[in-house]
Amino acid sequence: MTPILEARGLTFRHHGDAGGLNGISLTLRRGRRTALLGPNGAGKSTLLLHLNGLLAPAGGEVWLEGRRLTRDAAALTEWRRAVGLVFQHPDDQLFGPTVLADVAMGPRNLGLDDITADERARGALAELDLSHLAARPVHALSAGEKRRVALAGVIAMQPAVLLLDEPTAGLDADSEGRLLNALERLASAGVALLMATHDVELAREWADDVLVLVDGAAVLSGPIESLTPAVMVQARLRRTWTRQRASLDPVEGVTS
């Protein structure tokens, strides 16, 4: 299967910080779901920002369908139309006065007319069962609602690649299920998905592939079945709870 997005040997250093990326390579393919795992400070969010073009690497390259990412303003705009990013903190992504206006903002920025942009926005809200919130002010949303609206805003752009930074954090079981169902439909439609998460059980159930980072370096890249207890220990990952949220009984597994 031909890759749609590739990172080749990305390196990066934060100013005054030892953290960054140390030669990260990654391949995403259409319709494949990839989990991005690692402890805090491993470089997960930094990698997503590079793939979306918001950060420029000190070394290495990012390619999308045979095109190398450059820092040209027009090229970056076109890139971000194809590679959508849902931030870890939704308040960094929500700017419209109402939910509908916010979700329609991206399609309008693509040059679509108001009617088409609103149609795109309403479709994305329906995809996430958020149609009832269309007229609500963004500031009146709960934290979980804000996460789903931020995702709807990116879905409305109809990206070929969707990057998600901890999208299920703060969601109850019902909201998480609706979000994951929407992601499943996107994958079925051929969208390549990369989700950063601390939830190992979610990764095991959801992902086809996995990339595990430790201190900015990849310690595992492969099918999700290759995520072994030994790798989890190396990456300081915990497997503590079952995915049945109603259960409070810890399960056997590797702990950090």
C-alpha positions in Angstrom: 0.0 0.0 0.0 1.5 3.4 -1.1 2.2 5.7 1.9 0.2 9.0 2.0 2.3 10.7 4.6 5.9 10.0 5.6 8.3 11.5 8.1 12.0 10.8 7.3 14.5 11.2 10.1 13.0 14.2 11.8 15.2 15.9 14.4 14.2 18.9 16.6 15.3 20.6 19.8 13.1 23.0 21.9 14.9 26.1 23.0 16.3 25.6 26.5 14.9 22.1 26.7 16.5 18.7 26.3 13.3 17.3 24.8 12.6 17.1 21.0 12.8 14.5 18.2 15.8 12.3 17.5 15.6 10.9 14.0 11.9 10.0 13.9 10.6 8.2 10.8 6.9 7.3 10.3 4.7 6.1 7.5 0.9 6.6 7.3 -1.3 4.8 4.8 -4.8 5.5 3.7 -7.5 3.9 5.9 -4.9 2.8 8.5 -5.2 3.8 12.2 -1.9 4.4 14.0 -1.6 4.9 17.7 1.2 7.2 19.0 2.3 6.2 22.5 4.9 7.3 25.0 5.3 8.9 28.4 5.0 12.6 29.0 7.8 14.5 27.3 8.4 11.7 24.8 7.8 14.0 21.8 4.3 13.0 20.7 2.8 16.4 20.4 6.0 17.8 18.9 5.9 15.1 16.2 2.2 15.9 15.4 3.1 19.6 15.0 5.8 18.7 12.5 3.5 16.5 10.5 1.0 19.3 10.2 3.7 21.9 9.3 3.4 24.0 12.4 7.0 23.3 13.4 10.0 23.1 11.1 12.5 20.3 11.8 16.2 20.9 12.3 16.8 17.9 10.2 14.8 15.4 8.1 11.8 15.8 5.9 8.0 15.2 5.7 6.4 14.0 2.5 2.7 13.9 1.4 1.9 11.9 -1.6 5.3 12.4 -3.2 5.5 16.1 -2.3 8.1 17.4 0.2 6.9 19.9 2.8 8.4 23.3 2.3 8.1 26.5 4.3 6.5 28.5 1.5 3.3 30.1 2.8 1.1 28.9 0.0 2.5 25.4 0.2 1.9 25.3 4.0 -1.8 26.4 3.5 -2.3 23.7 1.0 -0.6 21.1 3.2 -2.8 21.9 6.2 -5.9 21.4 4.0 -4.8 17.8 3.5 -3.3 17.2 7.0 -5.7 18.1 9.7 -4.7 18.4 13.4 -6.9 18.3 16.5 -5.0 19.9 19.3 -4.7 18.5 22.8 -6.4 21.5 24.3 -9.5 22.4 22.3 -9.5 26.1 23.5 -6.5 26.5 21.3 -8.7 25.6 18.3 -12.1 27.2 18.9 -12.6 30.8 17.8 -16.1 31.2 16.5 -19.0 32.8 18.4 -21.2 29.7 18.0 -20.5 26.0 17.3 -21.8 26.2 13.7 -19.8 29.3 13.0 -16.7 27.8 14.4 -16.9 24.5 12.5 -17.8 26.4 9.2 -14.7 28.6 9.6 -12.3 26.1 8.1 -14.3 25.4 5.0 -14.8 29.2 4.5 -11.0 29.6 4.7 -10.8 27.1 1.9 -12.7 29.6 -0.2 -16.0 27.8 -0.1 -19.2 30.0 -0.2 -21.2 30.4 2.9 -23.9 27.9 1.9 -21.4 25.2 1.1 -19.3 25.9 4.2 -22.4 25.7 6.4 -23.4 22.4 4.7 -19.9 21.0 5.4 -20.1 22.2 9.0 -23.6 20.7 9.6 -22.5 17.4 8.1 -19.4 17.3 10.4 -21.6 18.1 13.5 -24.1 15.4 12.5 -21.2 12.9 12.1 -20.3 13.5 15.8 -23.9 13.7 17.0 -23.5 17.4 17.8 -26.2 18.9 15.6 -28.2 20.0 18.7 -25.3 22.3 19.7 -25.1 24.2 16.4 -26.4 27.5 17.9 -24.7 27.2 21.2 -22.0 29.7 22.1 -18.6 28.0 22.1 -17.8 29.3 25.6 -20.9 27.6 27.0 -19.7 24.1 26.0 -18.4 21.5 28.4 -14.8 20.3 28.1 -15.9 17.1 26.4 -18.2 19.0 24.0 -15.3 21.3 23.1 -13.1 18.3 22.2 -15.8 17.0 19.9 -16.5 20.4 18.3 -12.8 20.9 17.6 -12.7 17.5 15.9 -15.8 18.5 13.8 -14.0 21.6 12.7 -11.2 19.5 11.3 -13.5 16.9 9.8 -15.4 19.7 7.9 -12.1 20.4 6.1 -12.2 16.8 4.7 -8.5 16.1 5.2 -6.7 13.1 3.8 -4.7 12.7 7.0 -6.1 13.3 10.5 -3.8 13.8 13.4 -5.3 13.8 16.9 -3.6 14.7 20.2 -5.3 12.9 23.1 -8.8 13.3 21.6 -10.5 11.1 24.2 -9.1 12.8 27.3 -12.0 14.1 29.4 -14.7 12.3 27.5 -17.2 10.1 29.2 -17.8 6.6 27.8 -20.7 7.6 25.6 -18.9 10.6 24.1 -15.7 8.5 23.6 -17.7 5.9 21.8 -19.3 8.4 19.4 -15.9 9.9 18.6 -14.3 6.5 18.0 -17.3 5.6 15.7 -16.7 8.7 13.7 -13.0 7.9 13.4 -13.9 4.4 12.2 -16.1 5.8 9.5 -13.3 8.2 8.4 -10.8 5.3 8.2 -13.3 3.3 6.2 -13.5 6.2 3.8 -9.7 6.1 3.3 -8.5 8.8 5.8 -5.2 8.0 7.4 -5.4 8.5 11.2 -2.7 9.1 13.8 -3.8 9.4 17.4 -1.5 10.3 20.3 -2.8 8.7 23.5 -1.8 7.5 26.9 -4.5 4.9 26.9 -2.8 1.6 26.0 -6.0 -0.3 26.1 -7.6 2.1 23.7 -4.6 1.8 21.4 -4.8 -2.0 21.5 -8.5 -2.0 20.6 -8.5 0.8 18.1 -5.2 0.9 16.2 -3.8 -1.1 13.3 -0.3 0.2 13.8 1.7 1.8 16.6 4.7 4.1 17.1 6.2 4.3 20.5 8.4 7.2 21.5 10.8 7.5 24.4 12.9 10.7 24.9 12.2 11.7 21.3 13.3 8.4 19.8 11.2 5.6 18.4 11.5 2.3 20.3 8.8 0.6 18.3 7.2 1.1 14.9 5.0 -1.7 13.6 1.6 -3.5 13.9 -0.2 -3.0 17.1 0.4 -6.7 17.9 4.1 -5.9 18.3 3.4 -3.8 21.5 4.8 -6.3 24.0 5.1 -6.0 27.8 8.8 -5.5 27.4 8.2 -2.4 25.2 5.7 -1.1 27.6 8.2 -1.3 30.4 10.8 0.4 28.3 8.3 3.2 27.4 7.0 3.6 30.9 3.5 2.8 29.8 0.8 1.5 32.2 -1.9 -1.0 31.6 -4.1 -0.5 34.7 -7.8 -0.5 33.8 -10.0 -2.5 31.5 -11.9 -0.6 28.8 -15.2 -1.4 30.5 -15.4 2.0 32.2 -18.1 0.8 34.6 -15.7 -1.7 36.2 -13.3 -0.4 38.9 -11.4 -3.7 39.2 -7.7 -3.4 38.2 -6.5 -6.0 35.8 -3.2 -7.8 35.6 -0.6 -6.2 33.4 2.5 -4.2 33.3 2.7 -1.1 35.4 5.4 1.6 35.4 
